[in-house]
Amino acid sequence: DSYIALRNVVLKTPIEPEAVKTQTETVNRRWESYQAVDCNHTNSGTLTASVSLDPNYQESVITASAGLESADNIQRITGPTIGKVSGNTATVTYGFNGKDRDAFGNCPGGGHAKVVVTFVVQRQVPVPKQ
């Protein structure tokens, strides 16, 4: 009888695991795309940038920003500009031209730059037990 009574109590009041305490943390994640351009040409467009999010930490993108890195032999730069940010994805619009050929038709070298998007990600991480 005591076993049945204990069993009935346990079934009516299941034991739940202790809730894990978490704290909010903000991290940056990078996305980049190498873009090249020849002399007297233009490279422009809209790219779709994305980063992985870990659902175990309830990660979400708060904001995104864009810039160019490692730029060489380019001119007349427009952007990069962040468009729509949705979930873990952002659109980024950019444009630049290759250098002009000199009076003799020589090209100073192919132009290039990295379009870089930095995502600011918020997440919940467990608080270590003291």
Disulfide bonds with the S-S distance in Angstrom:
Cys39-Cys107 1.71
